[in-house]
Each structure stands twice: as structure tokens, then as C-alpha cells.
Amino acid sequence: MDTPRTRLKGTERRQLIVAAALSEFAQRGYEAASLGRIARDAGVSRTVLYDHFSSKLALFVEVLDAEQESLMRHQRTALRSKGTTEQRWRATFDAFFTFVEEHPLGWRLLFPHHPPLSPEAAQEYHRIRTESNKILADLLADDARRAGLEPETVRARALFAIHREGLTAAARWWESHPQVTRAELVDAAMAALWTGFGGLQPHA
């Protein structure tokens, strides 16, 4: 006699859908992603998928926000840690690369090689980048002021942007050089990116 299948709760189904969607969007991109494949991989019907998400865009936004929040949690913890500015920035670089290493699908989703062509999906990328830049600027504000930089100045904003793009470029390079350890990558990032900001730090 077959054992009756356990009926999943709505929250459990939703989690399965989101997990399947993360893999689909990260590996295929927004345009090529298929709701049919997502439903199949989640083990639900398309009808059930639409019970939870009204559209492909709605599901994409849910997954995008979840992975962005995961990345921000990594970086908030590092930037709020004790120690010198240099120690916190090293911890922040390590936190970013830890996310890349431990959440490869989230990394691919948040930093795609080819952003979506859909205006609606592209707008969502712009939204989360704007939000994350604001959060990081707020977290870095005290360190910037100690270095004599007002966070809202062009110089400070440009410096933050250079750091952000530098970390992204390093992570992309790491994809094709997997033999490099995270510790080695953090050391390289500090050598390249901390030097400019560290040179602004007041000396005793």
C-alpha cells in the first residue's frame, strides 16, 4: 500500500518555488527563465505557482529582494564590527567574497554578466542597487568622516563606487580562477582598494 503524500503548507510551497526560481533566473537570465520549468522543479503545478505569484516579474522581484537582503546582512555585520576602520573594511571585503563563495546563484542573480532587456526587470535591478548603495553609504559614513570625507561629496561617492566596482570585478575574475583562496582575494582587494582610502586616514 502506498504511503499517502504529505500535503505541503502554503509557506513551504512558496519556499520551494522561490528556491527553484533562484536557480532558473540565475542560470538562464530573466528573459530565458521559464515559469513552467520553475513550477516543475518546485514540484508544483503552474496553477499553484500563480496562486503565490501573479507574474514572472513578481516572482523575480521576490527572489531578487531575498538575495539582496542576504548580501546586505553579510556586509552590515562586518561594517558594524569592532576594530579599526582597516579591520572593518577587511571584514567587509571578506563578507562580500564569502557571499560570492557560499551563494553562487545569488551572486549570479545580483551581478549578471548581461542585465535583463525587460525595462521592468532592469528597473528592479536599478532599484536594489540604489537601495544597497544608500545602505552602504550610511554604514560607511562615520569612517568617511574620520578620513576627512563628507559622505555626500563627489569625492566620497566616487571612492565608494570605485570600491564597489572593484570588488565586483575581482569576484568575476575569481570565477575563472577558482584555485585562488578567498583569503588571497581579500589580501589583493585590500592592496588595491584600501590603499586609496587608507591614505586618507588620520595618523597619530
Secondary structure, DSSP 8 states (H G I E B T S, - for coil): ---------HHHHHHHHHHHHHHHHHHHHHHH--HHHHHHHHT--HHHHHHH-SSHHHHHHHHHHHHHHHHHHHHHHHHTSSS-HHHHHHHHHHHHHHHHHH-HHHHHHHS-SS--S-HHHHHHHHHHHHHHHHHHHHHHHHHHHHTT--TTSHHHHHHHHHHHHHHHHHHHHHHT-TTS-HHHHHHHHIIIIIHHHHTTS---
